[in-house]
Amino acid sequence: MMSAVVSAADVRRSRVRLFIVTMLFLVTTVNYADRATLSIAGPALSKELHLDPVAMGWIFSAFGWSYVVAQVPGGWLLDRYGSRLVYAFSIIIWSLFTLMQGWVGFLSAGAAVVVLFALRLLVGVAEAPSFPANARIVAAWFPGNERGTASAFFNSGQYFATVIFAPLMGWIAHSYGWRFVFFVMGGLGIVMGLVWLKTIYGPKEHPSINEAEFDYIKEGGALVDLDAPKDDLLRERAPEAGSGWDHIRQLLSNRMMLGVYLGQYCINTLTYFFLTWFPVYLVKERGLSILQAGFVATLPALCGFIGGVLGGIISDAILRRTGSLTLARKIPIVGGMLLSMSIIACNYVDGQALVVGFMALAFFGKGIGALGWAVVSDTSPKEAGGVSGGLFNTFGNLSSITTPIVIGYILAATGSFNGALVFVGANALVAAFAYLVIVGKIERVTLKRSS
């Protein structure tokens, strides 16, 4: 009798949270496609503007400088004004700046470089709240035993962006010129921002959620009040919980979080190699055309997408079986990072099929191990979820600065990508070490009240 009652309740339960995570996935896909526009347009752009590898490395890094600096302020905005509105403005603004990058082709070479660097800086500022917002929304909408899969699913949008948009952008650059890559992707992002405003709400405000689903996610540990209107609550809570700077100090003094930050920095090194230098590697080291590179890049990206979804499923399955959050998150992360070291094998093969195969294997492993945002949802204190996500993303995206610059200097010094691939593989090893040795037990951080 009891099982029949439960089954009936399950039938009546709405599935709004699945729509929410699908929107996160779509927005993340557009987000990473916009980040990758420069890498697809890069070979033609650098040729037209006469840019050497070091100059391209610095332009690739421009996004990262501002993205990193704006992470904690972006997290504060999310905690203060909520994910829905801050994220919507973020999407629309970064898309406008992406669109404007196409205009640099009408400037002289020197002015084009300066304006392009500035626009990439502005894109970084505008995108800063995106992933902390993703983590907050997952924490608000998903019970603990579904959070790993949900986080892995939206995070896999970074690979799906390449599967869908790398061939499209390669075709646009080949057929219409590199400027139109920015025009098309910027326009698509603006549309996505408007759709977001019409469809995304918190659990308490969403018109389509029913009581059964609300009770299910709340009883499972979802922070359903996270994005509810709460000006009064904030005023009441602020004196007890401490200032934003005190939250940052406490998070930075937590060994578990420091290990997570180091791991994310190293994991993102693989991401930013793929987003910046990988198409250039295919064109200049392996002799492909821009159009071919756009299509070839889809296989590693597809494997990364499959690995990303699989990593979340594995993680949540381990959690249900063992009840250990630590094992559930660490096993896929460490195993995935060790598998990602296969990228180094590309230095020892000549055939394009083998190169693409090892790249695909490396990004499959990276996808499995990309559970950092699930860990953020698991560990962030409720009163500082945005700041915690912003701090995590600050450390993680320092690699968006260092990776393109370091690889640019390696190329300038050696004329080869061999050292660059070793650099990327070594970072995967350090990420595994961080989770094995430094992180320890994974649990939610409790902030102390300021005296």
N, C-alpha and C positions, 0 to 999 in steps of 0.2 A: 504493500500500500504506500509506504513511504517513497519507494523508488518511482511509483506512478506520479505522486505529487511533485517530486523533483523534476521529473521529465516534463510535466505540464508547465512548470515554472520556466524550464529552459526554453520551451517552445514560445512562451509569451515574451521572453526577454528580447528586447531590441538589440541591435548590433551597431549602434551609432559609432562606437569606438573604432570599428573596422573602417568606417568611412573617414574618421579623423586621421587614422594612421596612413590611409591611402593618400589623403591630402598632404600629409607631411612628406610622404614618399615623392609625390609629384613636385612639390615645391623644392625639395632637396635635389631632385633631378635637374630642375631648371637652374637652381643655385650653382651646381657643379658644372653644368653646361656653360653658364656665363663665366665661370672661372677659367674654363678650358678654351674659351674663344681665342685668347692670345696664343695658345700653343698651336692651335690649328692654323691660325693666320700667320703664325710666327715665321715660317720659312720664307713666304712671299714678302711679308712685311719687312723682315730683316734685309732681304735682298734689295728691296726698293729703297729703304732708308740707309743702306750701307752700314749695318750694325754688326760688330764682331761678337763672339760668344760671351765675353765679359759684359758687354753692354746689354745683350739680351738677358743675361742672368740677373742683372740689376733691375731691368724692366719687369721680368717675371716676378721678382721679389717685392715689387712696389705694393701689390695687393697685401702681402703679408705684414709689412710694417704697420700699416694703419689698422688692419684687421686685428692684430695682436693688441695694439694700444687701446682699441675701442672695446675690447671684450668685457672688462669689468664695468665700465660705464653702461654698456649695452645690457649687461645682467642687472644692473641697478634699475634701469628703465623698465625691464620686464617685471621685476619685483614691485615696482611702484605703480605701473600703469597696466600691467597684465599682458599676456602673450598675444592676444588677438589683434589689438590695434598697433602695438609696437612692431609686430611681425609684418602686418600689412604695409605699413609705411616703409619698412625695411625693404620688402620685395620691390615695391614700386620705385623707390629711390635708386636702389642698386641697378635696376633695369634701365632707368633713364641714363645713368652714367655709362652703362655698357653700350647702349645705343650711340651715345656721343663719341665713343672711341672710333667709330667708323669715320668720323669727320676729320681725324688727324691726317688722313691720306690727302687732304686738300691743302695741307700746310707744307712749308719748306721742311727739309729733313731735320734741321736743328730744332725748330719750333715743334715739329711733330713729336720728337722724342720727349721734350719737356711736357707737352700737353698729355701725351699718352701716359707718362709716369704719374702725372697729377691725377688723371682720371682713374687709373688703377688704384691709387691711394684712396680716392673717394669711394670706389666700389668696395674696398676693404672696410671702410668705416660703416657703410650702409649695411653690409652683410653681417656685421659683428653680432647682432642679437639672434641670428638664425638658429644656430645649433643649441645654445642655451634655451631658446624658446621651444625647440623640439623636445629637449629633455624635460622641461617643465610640463609640456602638454601630455607627454607620455606618463609622467608621474601623476598627473591629474586624472587621466582617463583609463589607466590600466592597472589591474591588480598585480601584485608582485610576481605571481607565477606566469604572467603573460608579458612582463615588461622586457625581458631579454629579446623575445621574438619581435615585439613591436619596435624596440630600439634598433635591432639589427635590420629590420625591414626598411625603416626610413633611412638608415645610414647606407643601405645598399643602393640608394638613389644615386650616390656618387659614381658607381660603376654603370648603372643603367643609363646615366647621362651620356656616357661614352658610347654605349651600345646604340642608342637612338640618335644622338646628335653628332657624334664624330663623323659618321658617313655623310649626314646631311650637311654639316659645316664644311667638310672636305669637298663635297659636290658644289656648294655655294661658292667657296673660294676658287675652285677650278673653273666654274662656269661664268661667274659674275664678278669675281675679284674679292679680295680679302675684306674690303670695307663692308660688304653686305653681310658677312658673318655677324658683325656687331649690330647692324641694323635689324636683322631678323630676330636674333636672340634677345635683344633689348625690348623689342615690341612684344614678343611672347611673354616675357617676364611681367610687363605692365598688365597684360590681360590676366595673368595668374594672380597678381596682387588684388585685382578687383574681384575675381572669383573667390579668393580667400575671405575677403570682407563679407561676402554674401553667405558664406557657408560654415564658418568656424565660430564656435562658442564654447564656453566652459560647460562641464557636466550639469551644473545647476541651471544654466540658462538655455541649453540647447532645446529647441522646440520638438525634436524627434525622439529624445531619449524617454524611455518609460521607467516606471518605478522599479521594476524587476532588474533592469540593467544597472540603474543607479545604485540599488542596494548591493548588487553583486560586486561592482567595482569598489564601492566604499568598504564593504566588509573584507575585501581582498587586499586592502591597504592603499588604494588609490587616494591621492590627496585632493579630494573633490572640491575643497574650498580654495585651492591654490589661486585660481583666476577669477573667483567670485568677486563682486564689488565689495571692497573692504577698506575704504578710507578710514572709517571709524576704527576698524580692527587694527589697522596699521598704527594709528595714533595711540591706541591703548597698548599695543605690544612693543612699540619701539623703545620705550624707556627700560623695559625688562630685558629685551633681547640684545641690546647693545647696538652700536652704530655699525654701518657698513664696513668701516675700517677695522673695527674689532672682529667682525665676522671673518674678514680676510686674514687678519693676524692668527686667529684660531685655526683656520683651515690650513694655513702655511706651516703651522707648528704640528700638524698631524702627520705622522710617518706614513700611514696608509695612503693619504692623499698625495703626499710627495712622490711615492712610488707610482701612483696612478698617473700623475703629471709627467714624470719621466717616461713612462711607458707610452703615453699618448704622443709625446714629442717624437719618439722614435718610430712609432707606427705611422704617423703622418708624413714622415720622410718618404715612405713608399708612395703615399698618396700624391705628394707634390712632385716627385719624379714623374709620375704618370701624367699629372696635369700640366706639367711645364715642358720637360725635356724629352719625354717619350716619343711624341711625333717627330721631333727633330732627330732623335736617335734613329728612327726608322728611315727618315729621308737621307740623312748625311752619313750614317754609319752603315746602313743596310741597302741604300740605293733605291728606295721606293719613291714614287711621286707623292705629292700631297694628297691626291685623290686615293691612291693605294693605301697610304698611311692611315687615312681616315677609316677605311674599311678594315684594315688589318688590326687596328687598335680595338675593334669591337670584340674579338675573341678573348683577350685577357680581361677586358671589362665585363663580358658576360660571365666568365668564370669567377670574377670578383663578386658579381651580383649573386650568383648561385651560392658561393661560399658565405657571403654575408647573411643571406636568409637562413642557410643551413646552420651557421654558427649560433644564431639566436634560437633556433629550434633545439639544437643540441644542448645549449645552455639551460633552457627552461626544462627540458626533459631531465637533465641531471638534477636540477633543483627539486623537481617533483619527486624524483626517486630517492634522493639523499637528504633533502631538507637543508643542505649546506650551500649557502649563497657563495661562499668562498670557492668551493670546488666547481660550482656551476659556472662561475665566471672565469676562473683561472685556467681550467683545462682547455677550453677552446682558444683562449687568448695565447697561452704559451705554445700549444700545438700549432696554431696557425702561424705564429711568428717564426717558429723553427722551419716550417714548410716554406715560408716566404724567402728564406735564404737561398732557395733554388735560383733566384734571379742571377746569382753570381755565375751559374753554369752557362749563361749566354755568352760569356767571354771565351768559352772553350768549344763552341760549335760554329759552323759556318752556314749551314743551310737555313734559309728563312723559316721553314716549317719548324725546325728544332728551336730556333730563337723564340718564335711566337709560342711554342709549346711550353718552354721554360718560363716565359713571361706569364702565360696563362696559369701555370702551376703556382707561381709566386703570388699572383693576385688572388687566386682561389684561397691560398693560405691567409693572405692579408684580410680577405673578406671574413673568413671564419673567426679570425682574431680581433675583428673590429667591434668589440663590445664595450668600448670605453664609455659610450653614452648610456648604456644600460647600467654600468657601474655608477655613473653620476646620478642617475635616477634612484639607484639603490641607496646611495650614501649621503646625498645632499640633505642638510637640515631644512625643514619646511620653511622656516622664516628667512632663509637665504638661498633658495633654490636657484634664482637667477644669477646671483653673485658667484655661487659655487660653480655653476656651469660656465660662467664667463671666465673664472680663474682657470678652470680646467682647459678651456679652449685657448686661453692665453698661452699657457705652456705648450699645449699641443701644436699650436700654429706658429710658434717660433720657428718650426721647421719650414714654414712657407717662406720665411726669410732666408734661412741658412741653406736649405737644399738647392734652390736654383743658383745662388751665388757660389757655393762650394763647387757644384758641378760645372758652372761656367769657368771657374779658375782651373779646375782639373782638365777641362777640355783645352783651355788656352795653353796650359803647361805641357800636356802630353799629346794633344791632337787626337785623342781616342776616348771612347766611353768606358774602357775597361776599368779604370780606377773609379769612375762614377758608380758602376754597378757594384763594386766591392764596398764602396761607401754606403750604398743603400742596404745591401745585405747585412753589413755589420750593425746597422741601426736596428734591424729586425732581431738580431741576437741580443742586443742590449735591452730591447723591449721585453723579451722573454725573461731575461735576468731580473728586470725591475719587478715583474709580477711574482716571480718565484721567490725572490730574496727580500725585497724591500716592503712590498705591500702588506704581507701578513694577512690577518683575518679581514674580510670585507664586511662592513656593517655600517649602518647609518650613523653619521657624525652627530653628536649632541653638543650644541654650543652652550657655553657657560654664560650665565647672566652677568652683565657688567655690574660692578659694585657701586 
